[in-house]
């Protein structure tokens, strides 16, 4: 990346000697009236970058910007040359192919580089960042993260050669895209690559995309059959599709070899975890009969011992049904029967139940076991999509060969008809219309006698 350069500025060397900095963080020193600069001690600035070249082959040829260099295992590039243009380093070897190259470039931060004939190195050049980036050729993309080498003197560049097969150029395997559309729990679907547990990944809920080389095997299954089951899978490619459904107690599992771009629509259900039994039990702390004064407005308090399954208590006094669901935590709780329940003098039979009548099935229930799910491996058998093909258009279809009336059978001739006019003519023939002659035509009604 080239940066701005200003040629031949008129500077006084005695006042500006190093990258336009007078003094700087390192301070100044005086020697015979001249002014010098001490560079900061915590930063190493280099005007020359050294690149050590290595590969999996002992011999090879190194190219810098497409030109063969003298030393194949070491290249030196000056900071000044990088300010003019970026540099590309690559290698080659007969009988082998290589899919890598490196780019070294100076980042343009917007500030100019000033060249003064009285100063050996251009001003402002050491403040700019220098970045080393590795690329692949096919496809042309960045490998890893670009690295700043602004303060690095020596960098190692490694290359990998692939032996050509049968004299043909080595070709990188094709890459295919796979899209997942998952409705269900988060991380509920597992994708195992080539049967390798270390290469397993879990597509997120919703839409996600992945890319892998041709021939990669994807085994798609539930991430945990005790928690999730895959009930439906619809997967399609450009020309094929297949829809799969699981029966009760099954979770689908399929293996697909990538030889095309695929789209997987997957429906996931949560596995029923079962519910424990609930057996609420209560007991009055004082079971003796008690006397209540009808003139009292305080009501009748009851102290009850209960187990953890008790969520509500229902009390029946005569025709009154009272429900208490705001119970104290712990083994003991107190409830109070309102005074207006006891409106007559007499003996009352009080019935107490450890549940709510309205929610009996939830508060008193037997054990409901968890659902058992087994993985169902399904073979992939594609249904080929039918492509609708229209018949080819024949330009002769716009001609209508016919024999005109009155020609005496002397042969036929091809006449070009306007489609709209032809439709009008056929309509007139249907209704017996010829040159508006229906106006003078007598009525022919066979129903008139």
C-alpha positions in Angstrom: 0.0 0.0 0.0 1.7 3.2 -1.2 1.7 6.2 1.1 2.0 9.9 0.4 5.5 11.2 -0.2 6.7 14.8 -0.4 10.0 15.2 -2.3 12.8 17.7 -1.5 11.3 19.9 1.3 13.5 22.8 2.5 14.4 21.8 6.0 17.3 22.8 8.2 19.1 19.6 9.2 20.4 21.1 12.4 16.9 21.5 13.9 15.1 18.4 12.5 17.1 15.3 12.3 15.0 12.2 12.9 11.4 11.7 11.5 10.5 15.3 12.3 10.9 14.9 16.1 12.9 17.5 18.0 13.9 16.0 21.3 11.3 13.3 21.7 10.6 11.0 24.6 14.3 10.1 24.9 15.4 13.7 25.5 18.2 15.6 23.7 22.0 15.7 24.0 24.4 18.4 23.1 27.7 17.7 21.3 29.7 20.6 20.0 26.6 22.7 19.5 24.7 20.1 17.5 21.4 18.6 18.5 20.9 14.7 18.5 18.0 12.4 19.5 18.0 9.5 21.9 15.5 6.9 20.7 13.1 5.4 23.3 14.7 2.4 25.0 11.5 0.3 25.1 10.9 0.2 21.4 13.0 -1.5 18.6 12.7 0.3 15.3 14.2 -1.3 12.3 14.8 0.0 8.8 15.3 -3.5 7.4 12.9 -6.5 7.7 14.3 -10.0 7.3 12.1 -12.9 6.3 13.2 -16.5 6.8 11.6 -18.8 4.2 11.0 -22.5 5.0 8.8 -25.3 3.6 8.2 -29.1 3.8 10.7 -29.5 0.9 14.4 -28.9 1.2 14.8 -27.1 -2.1 12.5 -24.6 -3.7 12.5 -21.3 -5.5 11.4 -18.1 -3.8 9.8 -15.2 -5.7 9.4 -11.6 -4.6 6.7 -9.7 -6.5 7.0 -12.5 -9.2 10.8 -12.2 -9.6 13.2 -15.0 -8.5 15.4 -13.8 -5.6 19.1 -14.7 -5.1 18.7 -16.3 -1.7 15.6 -18.6 -1.6 15.6 -18.9 2.2 16.1 -15.3 3.2 14.7 -12.0 1.9 15.5 -8.5 3.1 13.0 -5.7 2.5 13.7 -2.1 3.5 11.1 0.1 5.2 11.5 2.7 2.6 10.6 0.2 -0.3 7.5 -0.7 1.6 6.4 2.9 1.6 6.4 2.8 -2.2 4.5 -0.4 -2.7 3.5 -3.6 -0.9 5.5 -6.8 -1.4 4.4 -10.3 -2.2 6.4 -13.4 -1.3 5.7 -16.9 -2.7 7.5 -20.1 -3.6 7.5 -22.7 -6.4 9.0 -26.1 -7.2 8.8 -28.3 -10.2 6.4 -31.2 -9.8 4.8 -29.6 -6.8 2.1 -27.0 -6.2 1.7 -24.4 -3.4 -1.4 -22.5 -2.5 0.1 -19.9 -0.1 1.6 -16.4 -0.3 2.4 -13.5 2.0 1.8 -9.8 1.6 3.9 -7.3 3.5 2.5 -3.7 3.4 2.9 -0.4 5.1 -0.4 1.0 6.5 -1.3 4.4 5.2 -2.3 6.4 8.3 -3.0 9.6 6.3 0.2 11.4 7.2 2.7 12.1 4.4 6.3 10.8 4.1 8.7 13.6 3.5 12.0 13.0 1.6 14.8 15.4 2.4 18.0 15.1 0.3 19.9 16.1 3.5 18.5 13.2 5.5 19.3 9.6 4.7 15.9 8.2 5.8 12.6 9.8 4.8 10.8 11.6 7.7 7.7 10.1 9.2 8.4 6.6 7.9 9.1 4.9 11.2 5.7 5.9 12.7 3.7 3.9 10.2 2.6 0.3 10.9 3.9 -2.6 8.8 1.5 -5.6 8.5 2.3 -9.2 7.5 -0.7 -11.2 6.1 -0.9 -14.8 4.9 -3.2 -15.7 2.0 -4.4 -18.8 0.1 -4.5 -18.6 -3.7 -7.6 -20.8 -4.4 -9.8 -19.4 -2.9 -8.1 -16.1 -2.5 -8.7 -15.4 1.2 -6.8 -14.4 4.4 -5.4 -17.2 6.6 -5.5 -16.4 10.3 -5.0 -12.8 11.5 -2.8 -10.2 10.0 0.2 -9.5 12.2 2.0 -6.2 12.9 5.8 -6.4 12.4 6.5 -2.7 12.8 9.0 -3.4 15.6 10.0 -7.0 14.5 13.4 -7.4 12.7 13.1 -11.1 11.7 9.9 -13.0 10.7 9.5 -16.7 9.7 7.4 -17.6 6.6 6.4 -21.2 6.2 5.0 -22.9 3.0 3.6 -26.3 2.2 4.1 -28.1 -1.1 1.7 -30.8 -2.5 3.2 -33.3 -5.0 1.4 -33.2 -8.4 -0.4 -36.3 -9.3 0.4 -37.8 -12.7 1.9 -34.6 -13.9 -1.4 -32.7 -13.5 -1.8 -29.6 -11.5 -2.9 -30.2 -8.0 -6.4 -29.1 -7.4 -7.8 -28.1 -4.0 -11.0 -30.1 -3.1 -14.3 -28.4 -3.8 -16.0 -26.7 -0.9 -19.8 -26.9 -0.3 -22.1 -24.8 1.9 -24.5 -26.4 4.4 -27.4 -24.4 5.9 -29.3 -25.4 9.0 -32.8 -24.1 10.0 -33.5 -25.6 13.4 -36.7 -25.1 15.4 -36.3 -26.5 18.9 -34.0 -26.2 21.9 -30.6 -24.4 21.8 -27.7 -26.8 21.0 -30.3 -29.6 20.5 -28.7 -30.9 17.3 -25.3 -32.5 17.0 -23.3 -32.7 13.7 -20.4 -35.2 13.8 -17.8 -34.7 11.0 -16.3 -37.9 9.6 -17.2 -39.8 12.8 -14.6 -37.7 14.7 -15.9 -36.7 18.2 -13.3 -33.9 18.3 -14.9 -32.4 15.1 -18.4 -32.4 16.5 -20.3 -29.1 16.4 -23.8 -27.9 17.5 -25.6 -25.6 15.1 -27.5 -22.8 16.9 -31.2 -22.6 17.1 -32.6 -20.8 14.1 -30.5 -20.3 10.9 -26.8 -21.0 10.6 -24.3 -21.9 7.8 -21.2 -24.0 7.5 -18.7 -24.8 4.8 -16.7 -28.0 4.3 -14.7 -29.8 1.6 -16.3 -32.3 -0.8 -16.6 -35.8 0.7 -17.0 -34.7 4.3 -19.5 -36.9 6.1 -22.1 -35.2 8.4 -23.9 -37.4 10.9 -26.9 -35.3 12.1 -28.5 -36.5 15.3 -29.9 -35.3 18.7 -27.3 -33.9 21.0 -28.9 -35.7 23.9 -31.8 -38.1 23.4 -32.8 -37.8 27.1 -33.5 -34.1 26.5 -34.3 -33.7 22.8 -35.6 -35.7 19.9 -35.5 -34.9 16.2 -39.0 -35.5 14.8 -38.7 -34.1 11.2 -35.8 -33.5 8.8 -36.3 -32.0 5.3 -33.0 -31.7 3.4 -32.6 -30.4 -0.1 -30.0 -29.8 -2.7 -30.2 -28.2 -6.1 -31.8 -31.3 -7.7 -32.8 -33.6 -4.8 -34.9 -33.5 -1.7 -35.9 -35.9 1.1 -38.4 -35.6 3.9 -38.1 -37.8 7.0 -40.4 -38.2 10.0 -39.9 -40.1 13.3 -42.4 -42.2 15.1 -43.2 -41.8 18.8 -40.2 -42.6 21.0 -37.8 -42.1 18.1 -35.2 -39.5 17.2 -33.9 -39.2 13.6 -30.3 -39.7 12.8 -28.9 -39.4 9.2 -25.5 -39.4 7.6 -24.9 -37.3 4.5 -21.8 -37.1 2.3 -21.2 -33.5 1.0 -21.3 -33.5 -2.8 -23.5 -30.5 -3.2 -24.8 -27.5 -1.2 -27.4 -28.7 1.2 -30.2 -27.1 3.3 -31.5 -28.9 6.4 -34.8 -28.0 8.0 -34.9 -29.7 11.3 -37.8 -29.8 13.9 -36.8 -30.7 17.5 -39.1 -31.5 20.4 -38.2 -31.6 24.1 -38.4 -35.1 25.6 -40.9 -35.4 28.5 -39.0 -35.7 31.7 -41.8 -37.2 33.7 -43.3 -36.0 37.0 -42.8 -37.4 40.5 -45.8 -38.6 42.5 -47.6 -36.2 44.9 -49.2 -37.6 48.0 -50.2 -34.6 50.2 -50.8 -35.5 53.9 -52.1 -33.3 56.8 -52.8 -33.8 60.5 -54.5 -31.6 63.1 -52.1 -30.8 65.9 -55.2 -30.7 68.3 -57.9 -33.2 67.4 -60.2 -32.6 70.4 -63.7 -31.0 69.9 -63.8 -27.4 70.8 -66.5 -24.9 71.7 -66.9 -21.7 69.8 -68.8 -18.6 71.0 -71.1 -17.3 68.2 -70.6 -13.7 69.5 -66.9 -13.9 68.7 -65.6 -12.3 65.5 -62.2 -13.9 65.6 -63.0 -17.1 63.8 -61.7 -20.6 64.6 -57.9 -21.1 64.2 -56.5 -24.5 63.3 -52.9 -25.7 63.5 -52.1 -28.3 60.9 -49.1 -30.5 60.4 -48.4 -31.1 56.6 -45.8 -32.7 54.3 -44.0 -31.0 51.4 -46.6 -32.1 48.8 -49.4 -30.0 50.4 -50.0 -26.9 48.3 -53.6 -26.2 49.3 -56.1 -27.1 52.0 -59.8 -27.3 51.6 -62.2 -27.1 54.5 -65.9 -28.0 54.3 -68.2 -26.7 57.1 -71.8 -27.5 56.3 -72.6 -26.0 52.9 -69.5 -23.8 53.0 -66.4 -24.8 51.0 -63.3 -22.9 52.0 -59.9 -23.1 50.2 -56.6 -22.0 51.7 -53.6 -21.8 49.3 -51.4 -19.2 51.0 -49.8 -21.7 53.4 -46.8 -21.2 55.7 -43.6 -22.9 54.6 -42.4 -25.7 56.7 -44.1 -28.7 58.4 -46.6 -26.6 60.4 -49.1 -24.0 59.1 -52.1 -22.3 60.6 -55.5 -21.5 59.0 -58.5 -19.7 60.4 -62.2 -20.6 59.6 -64.1 -17.3 59.3 -66.7 -16.6 62.1 -69.6 -16.1 59.6 -69.5 -19.9 58.8 -70.9 -20.6 62.3 -74.2 -18.8 62.2 -76.4 -21.2 64.3 -76.1 -22.9 67.6 -75.3 -26.6 67.2 -72.7 -29.2 66.5 -70.6 -28.7 63.3 -68.8 -31.5 61.5 -65.6 -30.0 59.9 -63.9 -31.9 57.0 -60.4 -31.0 56.0 -58.7 -32.1 52.7 -54.9 -31.6 51.8 -55.6 -30.4 48.3 -57.7 -28.1 46.1 -60.7 -29.5 44.4 -60.1 -27.3 41.4 -56.5 -28.6 40.9 -56.8 -32.1 42.2 -55.0 -33.8 39.3 -51.9 -31.7 39.7 -51.8 -31.9 43.5 -52.5 -35.5 43.9 -51.1 -37.7 41.1 -49.1 -41.0 40.6 -45.6 -41.1 39.2 -45.4 -40.2 35.5 -42.2 -41.8 34.0 -40.0 -39.9 31.6 -40.3 -40.6 27.9 -37.8 -43.0 26.5 -36.3 -42.1 23.1 -34.2 -44.2 20.8 -32.1 -42.9 18.0 -33.5 -44.0 14.6 -30.8 -44.2 11.9 -32.3 -43.4 8.5 -30.7 -44.1 5.1 -30.6 -41.1 2.7 -32.7 -41.9 -0.3 -33.2 -38.7 -2.3 -36.4 -38.0 -4.3 -35.3 -36.4 -7.5 -37.1 -33.1 -8.1 -39.1 -32.9 -11.3 -38.1 -30.1 -13.5 -41.0 -28.6 -15.6 -39.8 -28.2 -19.2 -41.9 -26.3 -21.6 -42.0 -27.5 -25.3 -39.7 -25.6 -27.6 -41.4 -22.7 -29.4 -41.7 -23.4 -33.1 -41.7 -20.2 -35.2 -44.0 -21.9 -37.7 -46.8 -22.0 -35.1 -47.8 -18.4 -36.1 -48.7 -19.6 -39.6 -52.0 -21.3 -40.3 -51.9 -23.5 -43.5 -55.5 -23.8 -45.0 -57.4 -23.8 -48.2 -59.5 -20.7 -48.8 -63.1 -21.3 -49.8 -63.9 -20.7 -53.4 -60.4 -21.8 -54.5 -61.9 -24.7 -56.3 -59.6 -27.2 -54.7 -56.7 -25.9 -56.7 -54.3 -26.4 -53.8 -53.6 -24.7 -50.5 -51.5 -21.8 -49.6 -50.0 -20.5 -46.3 -51.6 -17.3 -45.0 -50.3 -15.4 -42.1 -53.1 -14.5 -39.7 -53.1 -11.9 -37.0 -54.0 -13.8 -33.7 -56.6 -11.2 -32.6 -58.2 -11.1 -36.0 -58.2 -14.9 -36.1 -60.0 -15.1 -32.8 -62.6 -12.5 -34.0 -63.2 -14.5 -37.2 -63.8 -17.7 -35.2 -66.2 -15.9 -32.9 -68.2 -14.7 -36.0 -68.3 -18.2 -37.4 -69.6 -19.6 -34.2 -72.6 -17.2 -34.2 -73.2 -17.4 -38.0 -71.9 -13.9 -38.6 -70.5 -13.1 -42.0 -70.1 -9.5 -43.1 -73.0 -8.3 -40.8 -75.4 -10.4 -43.0 -77.3 -11.4 -39.9 -79.3 -8.2 -40.2 -81.2 -9.3 -43.3 -81.3 -12.9 -42.3 -84.8 -14.4 -41.7 -85.6 -15.8 -38.2 -85.1 -19.5 -38.2 -86.9 -20.7 -35.1 -87.6 -24.4 -35.2 -89.7 -24.1 -32.0 -92.3 -21.9 -33.8 -95.1 -23.9 -35.4 
